[in-house]
Amino acid sequence: MKLRALKSTAALAAVAFLGLGLASCANSADAAEGGSSSSTDGAFAVGSETLVFGVVPDSVDTETNYQPLMDYIAQETGKTVEYHESTDYAALIEGAIAGKIDIASFSGFTYVTATNNGAELTPISSIVTDEGQEPGYFSQAIVPTASDITSIDDFAGKKVCFVDPSSTSGYLFPSYNLLEAGIDPEKDITPVFAGKHDVSVQKVGEGVECEVGFAEDSEVEKSDRVKVIDETMVPGAPIVMANALPKDLQTQLVDLLGEVTIDDIIKSGVDGADSDAFRATFYSTEPVDDEYYNTIRDICKETNAEQCQA
């Protein structure tokens, strides 16, 4: 069985939208510099004075969560950092393939899908939220608080909330776990794609559009309307950089983002880092490399997921 493929029409439309958002910057950069290349040894998404920071739309708080980190990158590199939240995971993948981002926060599955399809990216690190924590987080199977469902085995025949077809914890690992339970995630359930982790949690809690579902642990713990009946650890989401960037800048980004703590960022003078909101989502980064995501590649083979195919 092959899992759901990327929705090419939606992806292309989303990329077109992303392209429109970058067009004015790219045009001005091209006029000033004769193109996006800043030198013979590197190129940028829109111009040498700007770094485009791409993210997937995980929750309504995504931009707030990343702002101190973006401020830190801007301060230390001397470049403007532009936040670009893609309309969906597919749009970020296509943007990476097209060279429209310089740095990004991917899910592991998104990274594997993007690189399998031609995106030239290097993982730098993964964010951890607590001291002593290793990279990684939980994909959680959730049901409404009052539900009597206690096992994924009971998901058969249900309306099941996923996040996005390219989400690691919101689709790939859940699909694998359903298959392990003998449930075909395309035929034996009614899949509902919520688009964001917090929306998946919300819909399951409401119990109307979705009777059960999946989401990452950081969003599940915010709700008192759902309970966790199962969970699986997944590889930590990578911060990646485009291989097209100048080599000296790549080295600087690795130095800045490879191993940095919230205290380092605060001491550097980024005032927004010293807040409860940022502390809730960021403690430090830990280095990761491409081989770290081989677990995801193994799951891709087990599920025969079309997103993984080149």
N, C-alpha and C positions, 0 to 999 in steps of 0.2 A: 504493500500500500504506500502511496506517495502522499505526504502531507501537503496542505494547501500551498500553492505557489504564490509568489509576489503578484499583487494585482497590478499588472503592467500599465493599464490605462490610468489608474489612480496614481501610480507612482510617477508616470510621466507628467501628469497634470500638476502633481505636487512639486516636481522638480521645476516645471515651468514657473510656478509661483515663486519658488525659491530664487530662480534665475532673475525674475523681475525685481525681487527685493535687492539683488546684488548688482543689477545692471547699471544703475546710475553711478555706483562706486567704481565699477569696472571701467565704464566709459571714461570717467574723469581720470582714473589711474592710467588708462591706456594713452590718453591725450598727453598726460604729463610725463609718462615714462616710456612711451612707445610700446606699451604692452604690459602684461602683468609681471614679466620677469624683471627682477631688480638688478640682476647681474648675470654673468655667464654661467654661474654655478647654482642658480636657484630661481624659483618662481613662487608667486603668491596667488591666492584666489582672486584678489581684487587690486592689490598694489603693495609695494614694499613697506609702507607705513602702517598697514592694517593686517591684523590677524583675525580671520573669521573663525569663531568658536561655535561649532555645531553641536546640538543636543537632540535627543529624541524626546518627544512630549510625554514624559513620565507622569507628571502631575501638574496641578495648577501652580505649585510653588517652585517649579523647575528653575526659572530665571533667578528668583530670590536665592535659591540654594547655591547657585553657581556664581553669583555676582562677586563675592569676595575673592574667589579664586581667579576670576577674570581680571579683577582689579589688580591682583598680585602679579599676574602675567604682564599686564599693561605697564605697571610700575617698573618691573625689573627689566623688561625688554625695550621700553621706551616707545612701544607701538600702541596704536588704538586697537582695542579688542572689541569686535562686533559680535553680539549675541545673535545667533540665528537658530530658532527652534523650528525644526521641520514639522510639516503638517502630519507626518506619520513616519514610521521607521523606514519604509521603502524610499521616501523622499530623501532621507539622510544618506542612505546607501547610494542612491543615484547621484546625489550631490558630491559624495566622496569620489565616486568613479569619474565624474566630470571635472574634478579638480576645483570644486566650488567651496571647499573648506580647507582650513590650515591646521586647526586643532579640533578635536571633538571628544565628547564623552559618549561612547558607544555602549551597548550591551555586548556581551561576548558573542552571541549569535549574530548580531548585526555586524560585528567586526569580521567574523568568519565569512558571512555572506558577501560583504563588500569586497574583501580581498580575493575571494573565489571568483568574483566577477570583474576583476581588473583594477580595483582601487589600490593605489600604492601608498600603504600606511605602515607605520611602525608603532606598536604599543609601547607606552612609556611606563605607566603605573596604573594602579587601581586604588580607589579611595576606600579607606576603612573608617568606621565611625566610632570605634572605641580603642583605648590603649591596649596594646598587646594582641589585638585582633589580626587574623590573617585575612588576605583578600578573599572575598566570597560573601554570599548572602543566601537567603532561603526563598525558594519558590514554595508558596504555601497554598494548599487546597483549603478552601473556605466554604462555609455554609452559614445561613442565618442562625443567629444565636439560639433561637427556639427550635431549630431543626433536630430531628431524631436521626439524621444521617451521620454515620460514624466512620465510614470508609469510602475510599475512591471507588470501590466495587459497586457502590450504590449510585454512582453517577450515570449509569446506563439509563437511557431514555429521558434524561433531564436536559433542561436548558442550561448550558454551561458557559459562563463568562470567561473568555480569554482576553488578553490585552491587545496583541497585534500579531499577525502571522510571522513577524521577525523578532518577536520578544523572546529572550532566553528563558526568563522565569515565568513569563506570562503566556507562553505557547509551546516552545520546543520541549522543555523538560516536562511540563504537564502532559503533553501529547505522548511522550515516551512512557510516562507513568500510567497513563490510561491504557496504552497498548500492552504494558506489562500486566495490567489487570484484566486483559482480554476485551477491552472496549475500544472499538474503532472510533477515533476522534472526529471522523467525518460522517460515519454512517450510523453509529449507535447512540449519538447524542445530537442535540441541536446547538451548534456552536454560535456564540454571540461575541463579536469583537468590540470591546469597550473603548479601545483607543489609548487609554491611559490606565495605569495601575490603580489610581484612586477612584476612577470611574468604575472599574471592575468591582472594587470593594463596595462602592456605593450601590451598584445594581444588585449585587448578591444580598446585601443587607436589606434592600427593599423587597427582594423576593418575587418580583413581578417579571421583568425581562429575563432575569437569570435566577435559577433556583439554587445553583451552586457555582463555584468558579475558582479562579486562580489569580494570584497577584504576589508581588514581592513583599517581604516581611515588613519593611519600613512603612509601607502604606497600610498594611493590615492592622498593625498595632495602634494606629490612630483611631480605629473604629470600635465602638462597643456594640455594633449591630451584627457582627460576624464572629465566628469562632473557627479556629484552625483544627482540622481533622487529620492533616498529614503535611509533611514538608520535606523538601529535598535541597541540599546545599548545591549551589551552582557557582561556577567560576566568577570571580569579581569582574565588574564592568571596567573595561580599559579606558584610560585617557590615551588618545592616539594623536600622532602628528603626520602630516603629509610628507612623503619622501621627496617631494619636489622643492621643499623649503631649502634655503641655503644651508650648507653643512654646519657653518658656525652657529647659526640660529638653532639648528637641530640639537647641537651639543649643549647650547644654553638652556633649551627647553628640558632636556634630560636632567641637567643639573638642577633646574628650578622645580621640576615636577616629579622627579624620580623618587625622592624621599624628602618630603616636606611635612611639617606638622602645623597644626593650627597656631601653636605658639610662635613658630617661625614667621608665619604670615602676619600675625599681630605685631610682632617685634619689628617687622619690616615697615610698619606704618600704615597698613590697611585697616582703617578704623572699623569698617563693616564686618571684619572677621570676628571681632570681640562681641558676639551676640549669641543668644540662646538658639536662634534659628540656625545659624551656621554650625554651632557646636553639635546640634542634633543630627547634622548630615555629614560632618567632616571632622575627623580627628587627625588623620595623616594620609599620606600615600605610600604604597609599597610597590617596588619595582615588579613588573611582569614582562614576559616576552611572548613571542608567537607560540612557542611550544606549550605554554601554560593553557592554551585554548584547544589542545588536542582532545580533551574530554568532550568538548562540544562537537568536534569533528567525528568522534566515535558515536555520539548520540545521533548525529546527522546520518551516519551509515545505518544505524539500527532502525531509525524511523523512515529512511529513504526520503527525507525532506527535500522537496524541490528547491527550496531557498538555498540549500547548501551547494547546489550544482552550479558549475561554471557555465 
